[in-house]
Amino acid sequence: MSTRDGQWDALLEDLETRRAAAYQGGGEVRIKREHAAGRLTARERIEALVDAGTFLEFGTFVTTPSADGQLPSTMICGLAEIDGRPVAVGAEDFTVEGGGVGVHLARYKGSWGGFIEELAYGYEIPLVLLLHGVGGSVNIQEAKGYPELVSAKSTFPVFELLGRVPVVTAVLGPAAGSSAARAVISHFSVMTRDHGCLFAGGPPLVKQALGLTIDKLELGGAEVHARTSGLIANVSVDDKDALDQVRRFLSYLPLNVKELPERADPSSVIEPNADALLDTVSPNGRQAYDAHALIDAVADEGTYFEVAPEFGTSLRTGLARIDGYVVGLLATDCRYVAGAMTAESAEKQTRFTEMCDIFHIPIVYLVDVPGFNIGPDAERSGVLRAGARSVQAIQDVEVPVYTVQVRRSYGLAALATGSANKRSVRLAWPSGSWGDLPLGGGIEAAHRAEIEAAPDPAAKRAEIIRRYEEQASPWRTVERFGLDEMIDPRDTRRYLGRLLRVAHQTSRPTEKFGRKWSVR
C-alpha cells in the first residue's frame, strides 16, 4: 500500500515545470530565428549527434540572469554515446545571452574548463564541444558583481585533456573570445561554411578599435581559418554535415590514450583494385597525378577521411583503414606547387603526426616531395622553421612510420617523411628517385663555373647529367640496403597490412599515458 498520499505531487510538478522551461532555451522567438538562419538549436545539435536516447543531462536547471529575467543555462551538457561508445558532450546555447560563459556560476559547466570537461578527464572519454557563443558577456559579468582577474584562474583540464582523450570541436555559428579559443584547443575541429566563424574580437570590437567595418565571415569564416590560418581543420555545408564529420573522426580514435584504435571487422574490408596504382601514378616525375586517387588505391574502400583538406594543399592528411587497421595517411599532392613542402603543409603535418602518435595510430606516408618550396614568399613564410618542426615531430613519434617512396624524395623536406625509430620501415617503388637535391638544380649549383667555362656549355651540362644519372639510380641504394625493400606498387597493401598487424599485436599503449600535446 502506498504511503505517498499526494505528498510528492507538488514537488514533482514543480520539477517538470522547471524542466519544461529549461528546454525552451531563450524562447520561441529566438529558436525560430536560429531555424530561419538554417541552424539547429543546442539541444537539437546534441540530439542529431549522439545515439538516440543516450543523452544524460547535468545542470539542466542552471539559470542565467538577463534583461528578461532568469533564463535557462547558456550551455547544455552531459554524457551520451556515439556509435555505442561513451562521450562527454557540451553545446553552447546561442539563444540564451549569446551562449556566453557562465562566469556568475560556482563553476563553469564547460567550454572553458568546468564540469563536463572534468567529467571527460575523470572518466577518460572523448570530449565533444559544439561551439556557438560570444565567450564572455557583460550582462552575465554584471550578475557576478565584480571583475575577475583572469590570470588568477586555472585552465584545468583544458590543456591536460589533449594528452589524455580525443577532443573534438565544432564551430556552428559565430564564436568569439574564449569560445573561439576553445575551438582551436582540440585534436579535430570543423566549421560550417555559411554560418561558422571565429575571432579574438568580433566585428563590433574591430569597428571600435580600428574603425574598420567588416563582415563576420570575411573576418573569421571558413575561407580565413580553414584555408589561410589553418586554425580549423574541416569545413561542412551545414550543422548536420559537421556532426557527421565529428562522428566519423571519432570512429577512428580510441576512447583514450590507454587504448588502441579498434580494428574493423575484416569481413567488412573492401580492397581497392591494386592495378589502379599503375594507372594513377606515372613513373615520369614531370607528370602530375591525383593524390586522392592514389590514396583510394591504397586504403580500404570508402575509409579515407581527410583532415584539413583546404590548408597546406601540397600535402594530404587523413585517417583511413588498411586491412581494417586504423592509419594516419599522408600523401604528397604534386598538383600543388609540384608537391613541395610549404610552411603550411609542414605545420599541418606536424599537428597530424603528433595527434597520431598520442593515440597510437601508425603512420603511412606516400612520398613524392621535390624539397621545400622556394622563392621570396616561401622564405618570408618561415618554411625552414616549419619544416624543421615537422622533421622533429616525425622523428619523435613512437608509432611506426611506414614510408613509401612513390617518386621523388629530396633534401631536408624528405627527412620529414620518415622516422628512425626501430619500428619504422622504408619501402620504395621502382619509380622512386632521391638524394640531397634534384639533379637539375643540384648540378647548376655545384658545377655552374665548370659549365659556363666549357666551349660547349650545353654539351658539358648534358655530360655531367649523364654521369650523375648513372650514380643516382635507386638500385644503387637498394643494393647497399639503403632502404628496406623495393616493391611492385601493387604489393603496397600486402606489405602495409602485414606491418600493421604486427604493430597492433605488439603495441603497449599504457606506456605513453599522459603524454603532452601542444597547441600549434
C-alpha positions in Angstrom: 0.0 0.0 0.0 1.4 3.4 -1.0 2.2 5.9 1.8 2.6 8.9 -0.5 -0.8 10.4 0.0 -0.1 13.1 -2.7 2.9 14.5 -0.8 5.1 14.1 -4.0 2.7 15.6 -6.4 3.5 19.3 -5.9 7.3 18.6 -5.8 7.3 16.6 -9.0 5.0 19.0 -10.8 7.4 21.9 -9.9 10.3 19.7 -11.2 8.7 19.1 -14.5 7.6 22.8 -14.9 11.2 23.9 -14.4 12.4 21.2 -16.8 10.0 22.4 -19.5 11.2 26.0 -19.0 14.8 24.8 -19.3 14.0 23.1 -22.6 12.7 26.3 -24.0 16.1 27.9 -24.1 16.0 31.6 -25.0 12.3 31.3 -26.0 10.3 30.6 -29.1 11.3 33.8 -31.0 15.0 33.2 -30.7 14.7 29.5 -31.6 12.7 30.4 -34.7 15.4 32.9 -35.6 18.0 30.1 -35.5 15.9 27.8 -37.6 15.3 30.6 -40.1 19.0 31.0 -40.4 19.4 27.3 -41.2 20.9 26.4 -37.8 19.9 23.9 -35.2 19.5 24.8 -31.6 21.9 23.5 -29.0 19.6 20.6 -27.9 18.8 19.7 -31.5 22.5 19.5 -32.2 23.1 17.1 -29.4 20.2 15.0 -30.4 21.5 14.9 -34.0 25.0 13.9 -32.9 24.5 11.2 -30.3 22.8 7.8 -30.3 19.1 8.1 -29.7 18.0 8.1 -26.1 21.6 8.1 -24.6 21.9 11.8 -23.6 22.1 12.1 -19.8 22.0 15.8 -18.9 23.6 17.6 -16.0 22.9 21.2 -14.9 19.5 21.2 -16.5 18.1 23.7 -14.0 21.0 26.2 -14.0 19.8 29.7 -14.7 21.2 32.8 -16.4 20.4 36.4 -15.5 19.2 38.6 -18.4 17.3 41.7 -19.0 14.3 39.5 -19.4 14.7 37.9 -16.0 16.2 34.4 -15.3 16.7 32.4 -18.4 18.0 28.8 -18.7 21.7 27.9 -18.9 23.9 29.1 -21.7 25.4 25.6 -22.1 23.7 22.2 -22.4 26.0 19.3 -21.2 26.0 15.7 -20.2 27.1 12.1 -21.0 26.0 10.3 -24.2 27.0 7.6 -26.6 28.2 7.8 -30.2 28.2 4.5 -32.1 27.8 2.8 -28.7 30.8 4.4 -27.1 30.7 6.9 -24.3 31.4 10.6 -24.8 31.1 13.8 -22.8 29.3 16.5 -24.8 28.6 20.2 -24.4 26.7 22.7 -26.6 26.6 26.4 -26.2 23.1 27.8 -26.5 23.2 31.0 -28.5 19.6 31.7 -27.8 20.5 32.4 -24.2 22.7 35.5 -23.8 24.6 34.5 -26.9 25.9 31.3 -25.3 28.3 33.3 -23.1 30.4 31.6 -20.4 28.6 31.4 -17.1 31.0 33.5 -15.0 28.3 34.0 -12.4 28.2 30.3 -11.6 30.0 28.5 -8.8 31.9 26.8 -11.6 31.7 26.7 -15.4 29.6 23.9 -17.0 32.1 23.6 -19.8 33.5 25.3 -22.9 36.5 26.6 -21.0 37.1 24.1 -18.3 34.4 23.2 -15.8 32.1 20.3 -15.1 31.8 18.5 -18.5 35.5 18.8 -19.3 36.4 17.5 -15.8 34.0 14.6 -16.4 35.7 13.7 -19.7 39.0 13.9 -17.9 37.9 11.7 -14.9 36.2 9.0 -17.0 38.8 9.2 -19.7 36.3 9.5 -22.5 36.2 11.8 -25.6 35.1 15.3 -25.3 32.9 17.0 -27.9 32.1 20.7 -27.8 29.5 22.3 -30.1 30.5 26.0 -30.1 28.3 29.0 -30.9 28.9 31.6 -28.3 30.1 35.1 -27.6 32.7 34.0 -25.0 32.3 36.5 -22.2 29.2 38.6 -21.7 29.0 41.9 -19.8 25.4 41.1 -18.8 26.5 37.9 -17.1 29.6 39.6 -15.6 27.3 42.2 -14.1 25.4 39.5 -12.2 28.7 38.3 -10.6 29.2 41.8 -9.2 33.0 42.1 -9.7 35.5 41.7 -12.5 37.7 38.6 -12.4 41.5 38.7 -12.7 41.7 36.2 -15.5 45.4 35.4 -14.9 44.4 34.0 -11.5 42.1 31.4 -12.9 43.0 27.8 -13.5 42.8 26.4 -17.1 42.4 22.8 -15.8 41.7 20.5 -17.6 41.5 22.3 -20.9 45.1 21.5 -22.0 45.5 18.4 -19.9 42.7 16.7 -21.9 44.8 16.9 -25.1 47.2 14.3 -23.8 44.5 12.0 -22.4 41.4 11.8 -24.6 40.2 12.8 -28.1 38.9 16.4 -28.0 36.7 17.5 -30.9 35.1 20.9 -31.5 32.5 22.1 -34.0 32.0 25.8 -34.7 28.4 26.1 -35.8 27.9 29.8 -35.7 29.8 32.9 -34.6 32.3 32.1 -31.8 34.3 34.9 -30.1 36.8 35.2 -27.3 37.1 32.1 -25.1 34.6 30.2 -27.2 36.8 30.9 -30.3 40.0 29.9 -28.5 38.4 26.7 -27.3 37.7 25.6 -30.8 41.5 25.7 -31.5 42.4 23.6 -28.4 41.4 20.3 -29.9 42.6 17.4 -32.0 39.9 18.0 -34.7 37.7 20.9 -35.5 35.0 21.5 -38.1 33.2 24.7 -39.1 30.0 25.3 -41.1 30.8 27.3 -44.2 27.8 29.6 -44.3 27.5 30.3 -40.5 30.6 29.3 -38.6 33.2 32.0 -37.8 35.6 32.6 -35.0 37.7 35.6 -33.9 39.5 37.1 -30.9 37.3 40.1 -31.3 34.2 40.3 -33.5 33.2 43.0 -36.0 31.8 45.4 -33.3 35.2 45.3 -31.5 37.1 45.7 -34.7 34.9 48.7 -35.6 35.5 50.3 -32.3 39.3 49.6 -32.1 40.3 50.1 -35.8 37.4 51.9 -37.4 37.1 49.1 -39.8 33.7 47.8 -40.9 34.0 44.1 -41.8 31.6 41.2 -42.3 31.9 38.4 -39.7 32.6 35.7 -42.3 35.2 37.9 -44.0 36.8 38.5 -40.6 36.9 34.9 -39.4 34.9 32.5 -41.6 35.9 29.2 -43.2 37.8 30.9 -46.0 40.1 32.5 -43.4 40.5 29.8 -40.9 40.3 26.5 -42.9 42.3 27.8 -45.9 44.6 30.6 -44.7 45.3 30.5 -40.9 44.8 26.7 -40.5 43.1 27.1 -37.2 40.1 25.0 -38.3 40.7 21.6 -39.9 37.5 20.9 -41.9 34.5 22.7 -43.3 30.9 21.5 -43.5 27.9 22.5 -45.6 25.6 22.7 -42.5 25.1 21.6 -38.9 24.2 18.0 -39.8 27.3 17.6 -42.0 29.5 19.0 -39.3 28.1 16.5 -36.8 28.5 13.6 -39.2 32.2 14.6 -39.6 32.6 14.6 -35.8 31.1 11.1 -35.6 33.3 9.9 -38.4 36.5 11.3 -36.9 35.8 9.7 -33.5 35.2 6.3 -35.2 39.0 6.1 -35.9 40.1 7.1 -32.4 40.3 5.1 -29.2 38.4 6.3 -26.1 41.7 7.4 -24.5 45.4 7.1 -24.7 45.3 3.8 -22.7 43.7 2.0 -25.6 44.5 1.2 -29.2 42.2 2.1 -32.1 39.8 -0.7 -32.9 40.3 -2.8 -36.0 37.3 -3.0 -38.3 35.7 -6.4 -38.9 38.0 -8.0 -41.5 34.9 -9.3 -43.3 33.8 -5.8 -43.9 37.0 -4.7 -45.7 36.7 -3.9 -49.4 40.1 -4.0 -51.1 40.7 -1.5 -53.9 41.9 -2.5 -57.3 45.7 -2.8 -57.0 46.2 -2.2 -60.7 44.8 1.3 -60.2 48.1 2.3 -58.7 49.8 1.8 -62.0 47.0 3.6 -63.9 47.2 6.6 -61.4 50.9 7.3 -61.0 53.2 7.7 -63.9 56.9 6.9 -63.4 57.5 10.2 -65.2 58.3 12.7 -62.4 57.0 15.6 -64.6 53.5 14.1 -65.0 51.1 15.1 -62.2 48.6 12.6 -60.8 45.6 12.8 -58.5 46.8 12.2 -54.9 43.3 11.3 -53.8 43.1 8.5 -56.4 46.5 7.2 -55.1 45.1 7.2 -51.5 41.9 5.4 -52.6 44.0 2.7 -54.3 45.9 2.0 -51.0 43.3 2.4 -48.3 40.3 0.1 -47.7 37.5 1.3 -49.9 35.4 4.2 -48.5 37.5 4.6 -45.4 39.6 7.7 -46.1 38.6 10.7 -44.0 40.6 13.8 -45.0 41.7 16.2 -42.3 42.4 19.9 -43.2 41.9 19.5 -47.0 41.9 23.2 -47.8 45.1 24.1 -45.9 48.7 23.2 -47.0 47.3 21.5 -50.1 50.7 20.2 -51.3 50.2 17.5 -48.6 47.1 15.4 -47.9 46.5 14.2 -44.4 43.7 12.0 -43.1 42.6 8.9 -41.3 41.9 5.7 -43.1 42.0 1.9 -42.7 44.2 -0.7 -44.3 43.1 -4.3 -43.8 40.8 -2.9 -41.2 43.6 -1.3 -39.1 43.5 2.5 -38.5 46.3 4.5 -40.0 47.2 8.2 -40.3 47.7 8.6 -44.0 49.9 11.3 -45.5 50.4 11.8 -49.3 52.3 14.4 -51.3 50.0 16.2 -53.7 52.1 17.2 -56.7 49.2 19.1 -58.2 50.1 22.0 -55.8 53.5 23.7 -56.0 54.7 20.5 -57.6 54.3 18.7 -54.2 56.9 20.9 -52.5 56.8 21.3 -48.7 55.4 24.7 -47.7 55.2 26.3 -44.3 51.5 25.5 -44.3 51.9 21.8 -45.3 54.7 21.4 -42.8 52.6 22.9 -40.0 49.7 20.6 -40.9 52.0 17.6 -40.9 53.4 18.4 -37.5 49.9 18.6 -35.9 48.7 15.5 -37.6 51.7 13.3 -36.8 51.7 14.4 -33.2 48.0 13.5 -32.9 48.6 10.1 -34.5 51.4 9.4 -32.0 49.3 10.3 -29.0 46.5 7.9 -30.0 48.8 5.0 -31.2 47.9 5.4 -34.8 50.6 4.1 -37.2 51.6 6.5 -40.0 51.7 5.7 -43.7 53.5 8.3 -45.8 53.2 8.2 -49.6 56.1 10.3 -50.7 56.7 12.4 -53.8 58.4 15.5 -52.5 60.9 17.6 -54.5 62.0 19.5 -51.5 61.0 22.7 -49.8 59.0 25.4 -51.6 61.4 28.1 -52.6 61.3 31.8 -53.5 60.8 35.1 -51.7 57.2 34.3 -50.5 58.3 30.9 -49.2 61.3 32.4 -47.3 59.0 35.1 -45.7 56.6 32.3 -44.6 59.3 30.7 -42.4 59.3 27.5 -44.4 62.6 26.3 -42.9 61.4 26.7 -39.3 58.1 25.0 -40.1 59.9 22.3 -42.0 62.4 21.7 -39.2 59.5 21.3 -36.7 57.9 18.7 -39.0 61.2 16.8 -39.0 61.4 16.9 -35.3 57.8 15.8 -34.8 58.0 12.7 -37.1 61.4 11.7 -35.7 60.0 11.9 -32.1 57.0 9.7 -32.7 56.9 6.3 -31.1 54.4 4.8 -33.5 55.8 3.1 -36.6 56.1 5.2 -39.7 55.8 3.3 -43.0 57.4 5.4 -45.7 56.5 4.5 -49.3 58.7 6.3 -51.9 56.3 6.8 -54.8 58.6 9.1 -56.8 60.8 12.0 -55.6 62.4 12.4 -52.2 64.9 15.3 -51.9 66.5 17.5 -49.3 65.5 18.2 -45.7 61.9 18.0 -46.7 62.5 14.3 -47.4 63.8 13.9 -43.9 60.3 14.8 -42.7 58.8 11.8 -44.5 60.2 9.0 -42.3 61.3 8.1 -38.8 64.4 6.4 -37.5 62.5 4.7 -34.7 63.1 0.9 -34.7 59.5 0.0 -35.8 59.5 2.2 -38.9 60.0 0.7 -42.4 61.0 2.3 -45.7 59.6 0.9 -48.9 60.1 2.2 -52.5 58.6 1.7 -55.9 60.9 1.4 -59.0 59.7 4.9 -59.9 61.4 6.4 -56.9 64.3 8.8 -57.0 66.0 10.5 -54.1 69.1 12.4 -52.9 70.2 15.7 -51.4 69.0 17.7 -54.4 67.2 17.0 -57.7 69.7 16.7 -60.5 68.8 19.8 -62.4 69.1 22.4 -59.6 71.9 20.5 -57.9 74.1 20.3 -61.0 73.6 24.0 -61.6 74.6 24.8 -58.1 77.7 22.5 -57.9 79.0 22.8 -61.5 78.0 26.3 -62.7 81.5 27.6 -63.2 82.6 24.4 -65.0 79.6 24.6 -67.3 80.0 28.3 -68.1 83.7 27.8 -68.8 83.2 24.9 -71.3 83.5 25.6 -75.1 80.1 24.0 -75.4 78.2 24.7 -72.1 75.1 22.6 -73.2 77.2 19.6 -74.1 79.1 19.9 -70.8 75.9 20.1 -68.8 74.5 17.0 -70.6 77.7 15.1 -69.9 77.5 15.9 -66.2 73.9 15.0 -66.0 74.5 11.6 -67.6 77.3 10.9 -65.0 75.0 11.8 -62.1 72.1 9.8 -63.5 74.2 6.7 -63.5 75.1 7.3 -59.9 71.6 8.3 -58.9 69.9 5.0 -59.9 67.7 3.9 -57.0 69.0 0.4 -57.4 72.4 1.5 -56.0 70.6 2.4 -52.8 68.7 -0.9 -52.8 71.8 -3.0 -53.4 73.5 -1.3 -50.4 70.5 -1.8 -48.2 69.9 1.9 -48.0 66.1 1.2 -47.8 64.2 -1.8 -46.6 62.6 -3.1 -49.7 61.9 -2.2 -53.3 58.3 -3.4 -54.2 55.9 -3.7 -57.0 53.4 -0.9 -56.4 50.6 -3.5 -56.4 52.2 -5.1 -53.4 51.9 -2.0 -51.3 48.8 -3.1 -49.4 50.2 -6.5 -48.7 53.3 -5.1 -47.1 51.4 -2.5 -45.1 48.7 -4.9 -44.0 51.3 -7.3 -42.5 53.2 -4.5 -40.8 50.1 -3.0 -39.3 49.1 -6.4 -38.0 52.4 -6.8 -36.2 52.2 -3.2 -34.9 48.7 -3.8 -33.5 49.7 -7.1 -31.8 52.8 -5.6 -30.1 51.8 -2.1 -29.1 51.6 -1.3 -25.4 49.6 1.9 -25.2 49.8 2.4 -21.4 53.5 3.2 -21.7 52.6 6.7 -23.1 49.7 7.6 -20.9 49.6 11.3 -20.1 51.9 12.5 -22.9 51.6 16.2 -23.6 50.2 17.6 -26.9 50.9 21.2 -27.6 48.5 23.6 -29.3 50.1 24.9 -32.5 
